[in-house]
């Protein structure tokens, strides 16, 4: 029987001082589980993916500490459940 593992996806808006927009955008794009989808007028739209709400919150906190970031706010979170087969269980344990 397959197990189910939660998979969390969130969108967030990161508000940045305009002179730091390009630098912060690059830093965000280099973070694991983060994709930058748009940047304009001091706002950056990102999608964050992870294994738990806590992991998403930790990543959001990390974003808020970047130099030039004024605010980082989660907008939406969705949870899906992935089915893990026996082969994947063995691979994950290795």
Secondary structure as a PSIPRED ss2 file (coil, helix, strand):
# PSIPRED VFORMAT (PSIPRED V4.0)

   1 X C   1.000  0.000  0.000
   2 X C   1.000  0.000  0.000
   3 X E   0.000  0.000  1.000
   4 X E   0.000  0.000  1.000
   5 X E   0.000  0.000  1.000
   6 X E   0.000  0.000  1.000
   7 X E   0.000  0.000  1.000
   8 X E   0.000  0.000  1.000
   9 X E   0.000  0.000  1.000
  10 X E   0.000  0.000  1.000
  11 X E   0.000  0.000  1.000
  12 X E   0.000  0.000  1.000
  13 X E   0.000  0.000  1.000
  14 X E   0.000  0.000  1.000
  15 X E   0.000  0.000  1.000
  16 X E   0.000  0.000  1.000
  17 X C   1.000  0.000  0.000
  18 X H   0.000  1.000  0.000
  19 X H   0.000  1.000  0.000
  20 X H   0.000  1.000  0.000
  21 X H   0.000  1.000  0.000
  22 X H   0.000  1.000  0.000
  23 X H   0.000  1.000  0.000
  24 X H   0.000  1.000  0.000
  25 X H   0.000  1.000  0.000
  26 X H   0.000  1.000  0.000
  27 X H   0.000  1.000  0.000
  28 X H   0.000  1.000  0.000
  29 X H   0.000  1.000  0.000
  30 X C   1.000  0.000  0.000
  31 X C   1.000  0.000  0.000
  32 X C   1.000  0.000  0.000
  33 X C   1.000  0.000  0.000
  34 X E   0.000  0.000  1.000
  35 X E   0.000  0.000  1.000
  36 X E   0.000  0.000  1.000
  37 X E   0.000  0.000  1.000
  38 X E   0.000  0.000  1.000
  39 X E   0.000  0.000  1.000
  40 X E   0.000  0.000  1.000
  41 X C   1.000  0.000  0.000
  42 X C   1.000  0.000  0.000
  43 X E   0.000  0.000  1.000
  44 X E   0.000  0.000  1.000
  45 X E   0.000  0.000  1.000
  46 X E   0.000  0.000  1.000
  47 X E   0.000  0.000  1.000
  48 X E   0.000  0.000  1.000
  49 X E   0.000  0.000  1.000
  50 X E   0.000  0.000  1.000
  51 X C   1.000  0.000  0.000
  52 X C   1.000  0.000  0.000
  53 X H   0.000  1.000  0.000
  54 X H   0.000  1.000  0.000
  55 X H   0.000  1.000  0.000
  56 X H   0.000  1.000  0.000
  57 X H   0.000  1.000  0.000
  58 X H   0.000  1.000  0.000
  59 X H   0.000  1.000  0.000
  60 X H   0.000  1.000  0.000
  61 X H   0.000  1.000  0.000
  62 X H   0.000  1.000  0.000
  63 X H   0.000  1.000  0.000
  64 X H   0.000  1.000  0.000
  65 X C   1.000  0.000  0.000
  66 X C   1.000  0.000  0.000
  67 X C   1.000  0.000  0.000
  68 X C   1.000  0.000  0.000
  69 X E   0.000  0.000  1.000
  70 X E   0.000  0.000  1.000
  71 X E   0.000  0.000  1.000
  72 X E   0.000  0.000  1.000
  73 X E   0.000  0.000  1.000
  74 X E   0.000  0.000  1.000
  75 X E   0.000  0.000  1.000
  76 X E   0.000  0.000  1.000
  77 X E   0.000  0.000  1.000
  78 X E   0.000  0.000  1.000
  79 X E   0.000  0.000  1.000
  80 X E   0.000  0.000  1.000
  81 X E   0.000  0.000  1.000
  82 X E   0.000  0.000  1.000
  83 X E   0.000  0.000  1.000
  84 X E   0.000  0.000  1.000
  85 X C   1.000  0.000  0.000
  86 X H   0.000  1.000  0.000
  87 X H   0.000  1.000  0.000
  88 X H   0.000  1.000  0.000
  89 X H   0.000  1.000  0.000
  90 X H   0.000  1.000  0.000
  91 X H   0.000  1.000  0.000
  92 X H   0.000  1.000  0.000
  93 X H   0.000  1.000  0.000
  94 X C   1.000  0.000  0.000
